[in-house]
Amino acid sequence: MQHLRENTVFVGNKPVMNYVLAVVTQFNNGAETVAIKARGKAISRAVDTAEISLNRFLDGVTKKDIVISTEMIDTDSGKTNVSSIEIVLENHK
């Protein structure tokens, strides 16, 4: 993935609301942008996190950028490609 932003939420296997809370907390602490990142099967959870955050909890915040890419990772059976997504939200207040 691209350069690491200061305010990044990495989405894994926890319930979506855990990540929504993390995103909302970042904005409440004064962040201007928050990146939501995920790989593989967690991508749909990252999309859910962004949509729930925007539609239910954050006023004046929009999607600034969505970056999709493929990462090469090492596994027990060698190298494999994994899809990844980065959804950047921006506060306009």
Secondary structure, 3 states (H helix, E strand, C coil): CCCCCCCEEECCCCCHHHHHHHHHHHHHCCCCEEEEEEEHHHHHHHHHHHHHHHHHHCCCEEEEEEEEEEEEEEECCEEEEEEEEEEEEEECC
